[in-house]
Amino acid sequence: MRIGIFGTGGMADALGTHWARAGHELMVSGRSDPGTLAAQLGAAVGSWPETAAFADVLLLAIPAAAVGEVLAEAGPLAGKVLVDCTNHPDLSGTPVASRIATEAHVVKAFNLAHVDIWRMTPPAWDGRPLSVPLCGDDPAALEAVRTLVRDAGGKPVHGGGLDRAALLEATAAFVIGLWFAGEDAQAILAPTGTPAPGAPAR
């Protein structure tokens, strides 16, 4: 798969490393020394428009505030799969990437786990791979991103249509707040099959 990476930060590095190991062809663009990350990944370097033209799938791994400007510079994205892993502080509506890149097939993914989790090989605990919810409307785009989740060592989970992507961003905001408060965010969800309070054990 030809993957374009918009951004040179932690998520671009962590996910790009997994995908390079899986044999995907990568191109990196960014304002902050894209050549260094590209060299680490064995990737090419391109401008925003060059990377957009090169890629079948684009990873949007830039600060949320820069999404509008970068996508405008990238040019037309018709038919492209745009993977949005950003978390925007404005949780009042549809995530910003899907509002701007209306001609792309946007899939919300990879926004719930800290970058250090994605640096694990694989990202798993006690044999359980990290589950990655995906929100999107295009079946082919969702299938492409499922492949990339598996190639990064995760387990893709259907999260509904793109109209539910804002829920993923809100979930990220909530659990990140718990982590910063020193709480075990993973412990807020009971394991599957846990009996309800008062119910007899099976």
ROTIDO-876444 format. One record per residue (C-alpha): residue number from 1; residue in one letter; chain; x, y, z. Coordinates in nm, 4 decimals. Layout:
% ROTIDO-876444
<nr->NUM; rest->A; kette->A; xx->X; yy->Y; zz->Z>
...
This chain:
% ROTIDO-876444
<nr->1; rest->M; kette->A; xx->0.0000; yy->0.0000; zz->0.0000>
<nr->2; rest->R; kette->A; xx->0.1239; yy->0.3529; zz->-0.0728>
<nr->3; rest->I; kette->A; xx->0.0928; yy->0.5551; zz->0.2463>
<nr->4; rest->G; kette->A; xx->0.1430; yy->0.9286; zz->0.2770>
<nr->5; rest->I; kette->A; xx->0.2180; yy->1.0662; zz->0.6220>
<nr->6; rest->F; kette->A; xx->0.1245; yy->1.4237; zz->0.6973>
<nr->7; rest->G; kette->A; xx->0.3351; yy->1.5133; zz->1.0008>
<nr->8; rest->T; kette->A; xx->0.6692; yy->1.4316; zz->1.1598>
<nr->9; rest->G; kette->A; xx->0.5778; yy->1.3931; zz->1.5275>
<nr->10; rest->G; kette->A; xx->0.5383; yy->1.0946; zz->1.7557>
<nr->11; rest->M; kette->A; xx->0.2351; yy->0.9321; zz->1.5949>
<nr->12; rest->A; kette->A; xx->0.3804; yy->0.9722; zz->1.2456>
<nr->13; rest->D; kette->A; xx->0.6994; yy->0.8044; zz->1.3685>
<nr->14; rest->A; kette->A; xx->0.5339; yy->0.5237; zz->1.5672>
<nr->15; rest->L; kette->A; xx->0.2740; yy->0.4205; zz->1.3097>
<nr->16; rest->G; kette->A; xx->0.5090; yy->0.4787; zz->1.0181>
<nr->17; rest->T; kette->A; xx->0.7634; yy->0.2434; zz->1.1781>
<nr->18; rest->H; kette->A; xx->0.5074; yy->-0.0384; zz->1.1968>
<nr->19; rest->W; kette->A; xx->0.3947; yy->0.0184; zz->0.8387>
<nr->20; rest->A; kette->A; xx->0.7479; yy->0.0335; zz->0.7025>
<nr->21; rest->R; kette->A; xx->0.8210; yy->-0.3002; zz->0.8714>
<nr->22; rest->A; kette->A; xx->0.5076; yy->-0.4412; zz->0.7085>
<nr->23; rest->G; kette->A; xx->0.6460; yy->-0.3509; zz->0.3662>
<nr->24; rest->H; kette->A; xx->0.4308; yy->-0.0516; zz->0.2754>
<nr->25; rest->E; kette->A; xx->0.5723; yy->0.2242; zz->0.0568>
<nr->26; rest->L; kette->A; xx->0.5819; yy->0.5545; zz->0.2469>
<nr->27; rest->M; kette->A; xx->0.6189; yy->0.9257; zz->0.1740>
<nr->28; rest->V; kette->A; xx->0.6483; yy->1.1883; zz->0.4484>
<nr->29; rest->S; kette->A; xx->0.5657; yy->1.5571; zz->0.4419>
<nr->30; rest->G; kette->A; xx->0.5841; yy->1.8129; zz->0.7185>
<nr->31; rest->R; kette->A; xx->0.7157; yy->2.1522; zz->0.8153>
<nr->32; rest->S; kette->A; xx->0.9584; yy->2.0216; zz->1.0783>
<nr->33; rest->D; kette->A; xx->1.2464; yy->1.8328; zz->0.9136>
<nr->34; rest->P; kette->A; xx->1.0570; yy->1.5608; zz->0.7237>
<nr->35; rest->G; kette->A; xx->1.3875; yy->1.4280; zz->0.5908>
<nr->36; rest->T; kette->A; xx->1.4922; yy->1.2926; zz->0.9309>
<nr->37; rest->L; kette->A; xx->1.1751; yy->1.0881; zz->0.9797>
<nr->38; rest->A; kette->A; xx->1.1788; yy->0.9753; zz->0.6169>
<nr->39; rest->A; kette->A; xx->1.5349; yy->0.8476; zz->0.6574>
<nr->40; rest->Q; kette->A; xx->1.4368; yy->0.6530; zz->0.9706>
<nr->41; rest->L; kette->A; xx->1.1428; yy->0.4935; zz->0.7884>
<nr->42; rest->G; kette->A; xx->1.3154; yy->0.4360; zz->0.4557>
<nr->43; rest->A; kette->A; xx->1.0539; yy->0.6673; zz->0.3048>
<nr->44; rest->A; kette->A; xx->1.0513; yy->0.9368; zz->0.0396>
<nr->45; rest->V; kette->A; xx->1.0027; yy->1.3048; zz->0.1177>
<nr->46; rest->G; kette->A; xx->0.7423; yy->1.5162; zz->-0.0539>
<nr->47; rest->S; kette->A; xx->0.5491; yy->1.8383; zz->-0.0285>
<nr->48; rest->W; kette->A; xx->0.1893; yy->1.8256; zz->0.0930>
<nr->49; rest->P; kette->A; xx->0.0554; yy->1.8035; zz->-0.2685>
<nr->50; rest->E; kette->A; xx->0.3215; yy->1.5505; zz->-0.3755>
<nr->51; rest->T; kette->A; xx->0.2448; yy->1.3250; zz->-0.0805>
<nr->52; rest->A; kette->A; xx->-0.1288; yy->1.3517; zz->-0.1430>
<nr->53; rest->A; kette->A; xx->-0.0832; yy->1.2570; zz->-0.5087>
<nr->54; rest->F; kette->A; xx->0.1475; yy->0.9652; zz->-0.4191>
<nr->55; rest->A; kette->A; xx->-0.0680; yy->0.8008; zz->-0.1546>
<nr->56; rest->D; kette->A; xx->-0.3578; yy->0.5589; zz->-0.1587>
<nr->57; rest->V; kette->A; xx->-0.3958; yy->0.6273; zz->0.2139>
<nr->58; rest->L; kette->A; xx->-0.2996; yy->0.9453; zz->0.3997>
<nr->59; rest->L; kette->A; xx->-0.2317; yy->0.9585; zz->0.7730>
<nr->60; rest->L; kette->A; xx->-0.3229; yy->1.2950; zz->0.9235>
<nr->61; rest->A; kette->A; xx->-0.0822; yy->1.3199; zz->1.2181>
<nr->62; rest->I; kette->A; xx->-0.0482; yy->1.6942; zz->1.2700>
<nr->63; rest->P; kette->A; xx->-0.1738; yy->1.9338; zz->1.5384>
<nr->64; rest->A; kette->A; xx->-0.5503; yy->1.9683; zz->1.5088>
<nr->65; rest->A; kette->A; xx->-0.5216; yy->2.3454; zz->1.4726>
<nr->66; rest->A; kette->A; xx->-0.3181; yy->2.3011; zz->1.1519>
<nr->67; rest->V; kette->A; xx->-0.5563; yy->2.0584; zz->0.9778>
<nr->68; rest->G; kette->A; xx->-0.7423; yy->2.3194; zz->0.7739>
<nr->69; rest->E; kette->A; xx->-0.4272; yy->2.4882; zz->0.6464>
<nr->70; rest->V; kette->A; xx->-0.2476; yy->2.1637; zz->0.5599>
<nr->71; rest->L; kette->A; xx->-0.5428; yy->2.0094; zz->0.3778>
<nr->72; rest->A; kette->A; xx->-0.5899; yy->2.3310; zz->0.1796>
<nr->73; rest->E; kette->A; xx->-0.2241; yy->2.3203; zz->0.0737>
<nr->74; rest->A; kette->A; xx->-0.2437; yy->1.9490; zz->-0.0103>
<nr->75; rest->G; kette->A; xx->-0.5007; yy->2.0110; zz->-0.2799>
<nr->76; rest->P; kette->A; xx->-0.7743; yy->1.7757; zz->-0.4059>
<nr->77; rest->L; kette->A; xx->-0.8111; yy->1.4496; zz->-0.2145>
<nr->78; rest->A; kette->A; xx->-1.0908; yy->1.2948; zz->-0.4181>
<nr->79; rest->G; kette->A; xx->-1.0962; yy->0.9186; zz->-0.3693>
<nr->80; rest->K; kette->A; xx->-0.8164; yy->0.9201; zz->-0.1120>
<nr->81; rest->V; kette->A; xx->-0.8470; yy->0.7437; zz->0.2228>
<nr->82; rest->L; kette->A; xx->-0.7717; yy->1.0012; zz->0.4930>
<nr->83; rest->V; kette->A; xx->-0.6965; yy->0.8525; zz->0.8350>
<nr->84; rest->D; kette->A; xx->-0.7586; yy->1.1135; zz->1.1042>
<nr->85; rest->C; kette->A; xx->-0.5800; yy->1.0398; zz->1.4329>
<nr->86; rest->T; kette->A; xx->-0.6057; yy->1.3961; zz->1.5645>
<nr->87; rest->N; kette->A; xx->-0.7963; yy->1.5039; zz->1.8738>
<nr->88; rest->H; kette->A; xx->-0.9504; yy->1.8465; zz->1.8352>
<nr->89; rest->P; kette->A; xx->-1.0342; yy->2.0546; zz->2.1429>
<nr->90; rest->D; kette->A; xx->-1.3692; yy->2.1543; zz->1.9881>
<nr->91; rest->L; kette->A; xx->-1.5941; yy->1.8558; zz->2.0639>
<nr->92; rest->S; kette->A; xx->-1.9166; yy->2.0273; zz->1.9656>
<nr->93; rest->G; kette->A; xx->-1.9657; yy->1.8582; zz->1.6297>
<nr->94; rest->T; kette->A; xx->-1.8141; yy->1.6625; zz->1.3429>
<nr->95; rest->P; kette->A; xx->-1.4342; yy->1.6247; zz->1.3584>
<nr->96; rest->V; kette->A; xx->-1.2531; yy->1.8938; zz->1.1623>
<nr->97; rest->A; kette->A; xx->-1.0939; yy->1.6668; zz->0.9000>
<nr->98; rest->S; kette->A; xx->-1.4287; yy->1.5375; zz->0.7777>
<nr->99; rest->R; kette->A; xx->-1.5693; yy->1.8910; zz->0.7610>
<nr->100; rest->I; kette->A; xx->-1.2799; yy->2.0107; zz->0.5443>
<nr->101; rest->A; kette->A; xx->-1.1853; yy->1.7079; zz->0.3324>
<nr->102; rest->T; kette->A; xx->-1.5362; yy->1.6349; zz->0.2130>
<nr->103; rest->E; kette->A; xx->-1.4125; yy->1.4697; zz->-0.1085>
<nr->104; rest->A; kette->A; xx->-1.1882; yy->1.2225; zz->0.0776>
<nr->105; rest->H; kette->A; xx->-1.2968; yy->0.8990; zz->0.2463>
<nr->106; rest->V; kette->A; xx->-1.2245; yy->0.9973; zz->0.6064>
<nr->107; rest->V; kette->A; xx->-1.1741; yy->0.7281; zz->0.8713>
<nr->108; rest->K; kette->A; xx->-1.1303; yy->0.8254; zz->1.2348>
<nr->109; rest->A; kette->A; xx->-0.8788; yy->0.5927; zz->1.4023>
<nr->110; rest->F; kette->A; xx->-0.5674; yy->0.5652; zz->1.6225>
<nr->111; rest->N; kette->A; xx->-0.6705; yy->0.8573; zz->1.8472>
<nr->112; rest->L; kette->A; xx->-0.7333; yy->0.6790; zz->2.1798>
<nr->113; rest->A; kette->A; xx->-0.3911; yy->0.5368; zz->2.2714>
<nr->114; rest->H; kette->A; xx->-0.0863; yy->0.7406; zz->2.3712>
<nr->115; rest->V; kette->A; xx->0.2001; yy->0.7409; zz->2.1243>
<nr->116; rest->D; kette->A; xx->0.4146; yy->0.5354; zz->2.3630>
<nr->117; rest->I; kette->A; xx->0.1625; yy->0.2513; zz->2.3311>
<nr->118; rest->W; kette->A; xx->0.2076; yy->0.2574; zz->1.9535>
<nr->119; rest->R; kette->A; xx->0.5835; yy->0.2301; zz->2.0010>
<nr->120; rest->M; kette->A; xx->0.5314; yy->-0.1143; zz->2.1566>
<nr->121; rest->T; kette->A; xx->0.5898; yy->-0.4148; zz->1.9296>
<nr->122; rest->P; kette->A; xx->0.3180; yy->-0.5279; zz->1.9290>
<nr->123; rest->P; kette->A; xx->0.0872; yy->-0.3033; zz->2.1335>
<nr->124; rest->A; kette->A; xx->-0.0577; yy->-0.5802; zz->2.3531>
<nr->125; rest->W; kette->A; xx->-0.1093; yy->-0.6808; zz->2.7181>
<nr->126; rest->D; kette->A; xx->-0.1156; yy->-1.0411; zz->2.8375>
<nr->127; rest->G; kette->A; xx->-0.1631; yy->-1.1549; zz->2.4803>
<nr->128; rest->R; kette->A; xx->-0.4529; yy->-0.9131; zz->2.4160>
<nr->129; rest->P; kette->A; xx->-0.3851; yy->-0.6806; zz->2.1217>
<nr->130; rest->L; kette->A; xx->-0.4873; yy->-0.3166; zz->2.1504>
<nr->131; rest->S; kette->A; xx->-0.8374; yy->-0.2626; zz->2.0099>
<nr->132; rest->V; kette->A; xx->-0.8656; yy->0.0300; zz->1.7691>
<nr->133; rest->P; kette->A; xx->-1.2149; yy->0.1667; zz->1.6992>
<nr->134; rest->L; kette->A; xx->-1.2718; yy->0.2885; zz->1.3426>
<nr->135; rest->C; kette->A; xx->-1.5435; yy->0.5318; zz->1.2367>
<nr->136; rest->G; kette->A; xx->-1.6090; yy->0.5788; zz->0.8665>
<nr->137; rest->D; kette->A; xx->-1.8674; yy->0.5520; zz->0.5914>
<nr->138; rest->D; kette->A; xx->-1.6809; yy->0.4013; zz->0.2951>
<nr->139; rest->P; kette->A; xx->-1.6433; yy->0.0196; zz->0.3066>
<nr->140; rest->A; kette->A; xx->-1.3236; yy->0.0112; zz->0.0987>
<nr->141; rest->A; kette->A; xx->-1.1633; yy->0.2845; zz->0.3075>
<nr->142; rest->L; kette->A; xx->-1.2524; yy->0.1029; zz->0.6282>
<nr->143; rest->E; kette->A; xx->-1.1029; yy->-0.2199; zz->0.4949>
<nr->144; rest->A; kette->A; xx->-0.7783; yy->-0.0420; zz->0.4045>
<nr->145; rest->V; kette->A; xx->-0.7511; yy->0.1033; zz->0.7546>
<nr->146; rest->R; kette->A; xx->-0.8314; yy->-0.2347; zz->0.9126>
<nr->147; rest->T; kette->A; xx->-0.5261; yy->-0.3688; zz->0.7287>
<nr->148; rest->L; kette->A; xx->-0.3113; yy->-0.0866; zz->0.8669>
<nr->149; rest->V; kette->A; xx->-0.4378; yy->-0.1486; zz->1.2209>
<nr->150; rest->R; kette->A; xx->-0.3435; yy->-0.5159; zz->1.1942>
<nr->151; rest->D; kette->A; xx->-0.0045; yy->-0.4270; zz->1.0440>
<nr->152; rest->A; kette->A; xx->0.0607; yy->-0.2081; zz->1.3493>
<nr->153; rest->G; kette->A; xx->-0.0249; yy->-0.4999; zz->1.5790>
<nr->154; rest->G; kette->A; xx->-0.3724; yy->-0.3835; zz->1.6789>
<nr->155; rest->K; kette->A; xx->-0.7216; yy->-0.5246; zz->1.6444>
<nr->156; rest->P; kette->A; xx->-0.9659; yy->-0.3182; zz->1.4333>
<nr->157; rest->V; kette->A; xx->-1.3075; yy->-0.2598; zz->1.5922>
<nr->158; rest->H; kette->A; xx->-1.6120; yy->-0.1269; zz->1.4068>
<nr->159; rest->G; kette->A; xx->-1.7111; yy->0.2002; zz->1.5701>
<nr->160; rest->G; kette->A; xx->-1.9917; yy->0.3037; zz->1.3366>
<nr->161; rest->G; kette->A; xx->-2.0210; yy->0.5726; zz->1.0743>
<nr->162; rest->L; kette->A; xx->-1.8289; yy->0.8959; zz->1.0562>
<nr->163; rest->D; kette->A; xx->-2.1126; yy->1.0651; zz->1.2433>
<nr->164; rest->R; kette->A; xx->-1.9851; yy->0.8818; zz->1.5525>
<nr->165; rest->A; kette->A; xx->-1.6270; yy->1.0034; zz->1.5180>
<nr->166; rest->A; kette->A; xx->-1.6907; yy->1.2926; zz->1.7559>
<nr->167; rest->L; kette->A; xx->-1.7657; yy->1.0320; zz->2.0233>
<nr->168; rest->L; kette->A; xx->-1.4169; yy->0.8898; zz->1.9753>
<nr->169; rest->E; kette->A; xx->-1.2681; yy->1.2359; zz->2.0241>
<nr->170; rest->A; kette->A; xx->-1.4802; yy->1.2923; zz->2.3339>
<nr->171; rest->T; kette->A; xx->-1.3726; yy->0.9542; zz->2.4705>
<nr->172; rest->A; kette->A; xx->-1.0089; yy->1.0488; zz->2.4164>
<nr->173; rest->A; kette->A; xx->-1.0584; yy->1.3780; zz->2.6003>
<nr->174; rest->F; kette->A; xx->-1.2196; yy->1.1979; zz->2.8931>
<nr->175; rest->V; kette->A; xx->-0.9675; yy->0.9175; zz->2.9358>
<nr->176; rest->I; kette->A; xx->-0.6661; yy->1.1436; zz->2.8810>
<nr->177; rest->G; kette->A; xx->-0.7982; yy->1.3556; zz->3.1679>
<nr->178; rest->L; kette->A; xx->-0.8079; yy->1.0445; zz->3.3860>
<nr->179; rest->W; kette->A; xx->-0.4531; yy->0.9487; zz->3.2909>
<nr->180; rest->F; kette->A; xx->-0.3211; yy->1.2949; zz->3.3768>
<nr->181; rest->A; kette->A; xx->-0.5011; yy->1.2690; zz->3.7113>
<nr->182; rest->G; kette->A; xx->-0.3085; yy->0.9497; zz->3.7822>
<nr->183; rest->E; kette->A; xx->-0.6054; yy->0.7147; zz->3.7409>
<nr->184; rest->D; kette->A; xx->-0.6108; yy->0.3792; zz->3.5629>
<nr->185; rest->A; kette->A; xx->-0.8353; yy->0.4686; zz->3.2689>
<nr->186; rest->Q; kette->A; xx->-0.8385; yy->0.1096; zz->3.1430>
<nr->187; rest->A; kette->A; xx->-1.0034; yy->-0.0030; zz->3.4665>
<nr->188; rest->I; kette->A; xx->-1.3218; yy->0.1995; zz->3.4077>
<nr->189; rest->L; kette->A; xx->-1.4617; yy->-0.0689; zz->3.1741>
<nr->190; rest->A; kette->A; xx->-1.5524; yy->-0.4093; zz->3.3151>
<nr->191; rest->P; kette->A; xx->-1.4203; yy->-0.7106; zz->3.1234>
<nr->192; rest->T; kette->A; xx->-1.6613; yy->-0.8851; zz->2.8881>
<nr->193; rest->G; kette->A; xx->-1.8786; yy->-1.1341; zz->3.0721>
<nr->194; rest->T; kette->A; xx->-1.8536; yy->-0.9685; zz->3.4125>
<nr->195; rest->P; kette->A; xx->-2.1851; yy->-1.0336; zz->3.5942>
<nr->196; rest->A; kette->A; xx->-2.3972; yy->-0.7372; zz->3.6899>
<nr->197; rest->P; kette->A; xx->-2.3979; yy->-0.6417; zz->4.0603>
<nr->198; rest->G; kette->A; xx->-2.6147; yy->-0.8873; zz->4.2527>
<nr->199; rest->A; kette->A; xx->-2.6306; yy->-1.1357; zz->3.9688>
<nr->200; rest->P; kette->A; xx->-2.5311; yy->-1.4956; zz->4.0484>
<nr->201; rest->A; kette->A; xx->-2.1893; yy->-1.5978; zz->3.9231>
<nr->202; rest->R; kette->A; xx->-2.1917; yy->-1.8459; zz->3.6349>
